[in-house]
Amino acid sequence: MDKKEYITKTQLKERGWTDSIIKKMDLKHDMEKDNPFYKKSTPMKLYSINKIKKTEKTKTFQELYKKGLKRKKSAQKSVKTKKEKILQFANDVDIKIDYMDDKKLTRAAIESYNSWNYNRPSVLFGNVHFEPASFDSDEDFLFRIKNNYIRHELTNYDDILIQIKSKVGKSEAYELIKNRVEERIQEKWNTLNQTQEK
């Protein structure tokens, strides 16, 4: 068998064929061959390249191919529209934030951090050593867990994320929302610090 005379289904799709076109054209494979990479898998279906080229010149195939391109462009446009919509939401959504004095915040963050970690399976079963947080912990570490506590407990961040769950463009929207929330936290923090200094 001359390999150049036959192509696989993957190669067929690279030429613009889709499962829908294959079905509508009632295209049958011309031969089967054992998969050289996975011996126990289903034999590869091969198609005569000469037959494929002739079929691609037919009016029926050309019409199906053009319709497929239109559907693809329409789907891409729909995805783009949905992505733009979710990013607009991420830019415009109102970010609400509460606050508490630093001592209460630090205590709440420590308790939250320790509670979450004490209940981790790896810690419960003794597979991972856990160093509890305390007021004596590293300053940068305390800042981080306080920031996390504010984001998840004192803002509407988690509620906002629920609204973009399973949406097209959620990854980009997530980053945008997180950055906006972080900026809002920092603004609030700076304002409170300036007030306390006065």
Beta strands, then each sheet from edge to edge (+ up, - down):
strand 1: 6-8
strand 2: 31-33
strand 3: 44-48
sheet 1: 1+ 3- 2+
end
